Amino acid sequence: ELAGSLTDEAVYQQRRRLCDLSFLRQPYRREDGKIGYRCPAEPVAAYVAKGGQEEDTVGRKCLCNALIANVGMPQRLPDGTDEQCLITLGDDLSEIGRFCSSGNVEFSAADVVRVLLGA
């Protein structure tokens, strides 16, 4: 967990649900037969109104906005604050131990590079 990031539950809970970059939206067929888009990180009522299941929204965080913040280009949110970053491991959580030295649960970027380069 990184203090001040969206991995901090208190910071996440303060963020208004918003999906406005929409890079990872999911297509769905609307009632009129056209293709619409929804995101489980958008406001719950909007997602459900588009046919999404409310349970799919639980714990969902906006990766689009957070990852853009990760690279130093945070959006200014409607309340005047900047979007916070989000540290992710993706699907690699089960493999994370290979970056840690024996008996240690922490690792650095240098440790990751060393393992990836086989050094």
Number of C-alpha atoms within 10 A of each C-alpha: 11 10 10 14 19 23 17 14 13 12 13 17 11 9 15 12 16 18 20 12 13 17 11 15 17 12 11 15 12 12 10 7 8 8 11 14 14 20 26 26 23 21 14 20 11 14 19 18 11 17 13 17 13 13 11 14 18 11 12 13 21 21 21 18 22 21 18 17 18 17 9 11 15 17 16 11 13 9 8 8 11 13 20 24 22 23 15 12 9 6 8 9 9 8 9 14 14 13 20 15 11 8 6 9 10 11 14 10 8 10 16 15 12 12 12 11 8 7 7
